[in-house]
Amino acid sequence: MQPTAIPPALVEQAQRGDRDAFDQLARSSGDRCQAIACRILRDTDLAEDAVQAALVQAWRELRSLKDAARFEPWLHRILIRACYAEAKRRRRWSSAIRMLPVDLASERNDILTVDDRDQLERAFRRLTVEQRSVLVLHHYVGLPLPEVADRLGINPGTAKSRLHYANSALRASLEADARTEPPSQERTA
Amino acid sequence: MTTRDDRNPDQLIRAFLDEGPEDLRDQVYDEVRAEVDRTDQRTSFAPWGISLTRFAGLIAATAVVAVAVIVGLTFGGGGPFIGGDPSASPSLAPSAEPSVEPSAEPSVESSASPSIEPSAEPSTDQLPPFACGDSETIVEATYTDFAPVLLTDVRIAGHDGYDRVVFEYEGDLTPELRVTPDDGPYIQNPSGLPVDVNGDPVYLVNVTGASGYDTESGERTYTGSTDFEPGLDQVVQLIQQGDFEAVNNWYLGVNGSTCLRAFALTNPGRLVIDVQH
């Protein structure tokens, strides 16, 4: 995904208490935050709650941001923590699993079959929210591992092991699917 | 023709993650804006967010603390301490100092982690006076690094004339403490979820420059309770409000008292809040 350029001057304006400037910041960053949160939480409503909490938190704590040019990484760190909180909240009050709505998908990849999606979805949901976060920041946002570690506030070694585990789990699900399904199955969903 | 076995699993994982919503609904932006309009920004006190002037002030404060420690060691007899300065807030109306000697470190409620034996506490006449009313009680930080100091223990205990809350840190430095009356709403940070706090009044214990989580090692340094209900005369509840971005906040629910004092101790670094009976 392509990042939106956030002008540091706009961040500094918001740091001085300008609510309209922060509104612009939120609207520049919101879609990207929602995309990340959706992929970590696999639930649109929870993702919206996490993004809303993260943006409000960002407003409250904005003056503690030292480098205005680092607004987006800083915001993403808040967002990830908000995703962790939402995931815990969901575990508390509901065990129901809701799939991401297919009609909201930005685009469908022909490379994936229905079975691929099903297997990956199941395997992904078995990962911890911490493992999912590493996976999403690395594969979806496209960050190198050191940057993932920095954004999550963890050691690079921890990020590496989480990514390794998550990748292995997803690959294993695909391999299991390949062993049980005939190779001639229709590819596109 | 490509078969399933020929496909790159990593490519499939990326394709899987590429699918999904990428737009935030306008209604959410509107709700954020409405919340922002109702919410004030928090003033930044941490060195990673402060102005140069403020940082210079912190360095100066650290120098003052160092001098105070040396003087205390030379002439005081007791352990060094850093007291909240009542003169920093002109509206403070200090009450009479308690006439009792502080007892040993609290033992009523303690976390699972073993406590380090602290150094001797200052005698009563070395402690700052209790300040009553709605004012903010402040203890300046003694840290000199940009990294947060790490919380290792939280203890609460009743003493003759006051209840005491102690936050203990790794090493000898202490973060900045602000204790402010808080009428609510009470929310967790950063989730924004509501939290119930028993007691009236309730204080926000804002500890800036501290964390119970070591981001270097990835380990929690504080593994004790985050919700104490010690059943003391004054301290009804102490519940963690948040531990995020080097700000370690707690809500302190009290049984009617508005008279507090706060100070720092060294060896190990500790922040102490006393609530007068």
Interface residues (C-beta under 8 A of the other chain):
Chain A: M1 Q15 G17 R19 F22 D23 A26 R27 G30 D31 R32 C33 Q34 A35 C38 R39 T44 A47 E48 V51 Q52 A53 A54 L55 V56 Q57 W59 R60 E61 L62 R63 S64 L65 K66 R77 I78 R81 A82 A85 E86 R89 L100 P101 L104 A105 S106 E107 R108 N109 I111 L112 T113 D116 R117 L120 E121 F124 L135 V136 H139 Y140 G153 I154 N155 T158 N167 L170 R171 L174 E175 A178 E181 P183 Q185
Chain B: T3 R4 D5 R7 P9 D10 Q11 L12 I13 R14 A15 F16 L17 D18 E19 G20 P21 E22 D23 L24 R25 V28 Y29 E31 V32 R33 E35 V36 D37 T39 D40 Q41 R42 T43 S44 A46 W48 G49 Q188 N189 P190 S191 G192 L193 T215 E216 S217 G218 F244 E245 V247
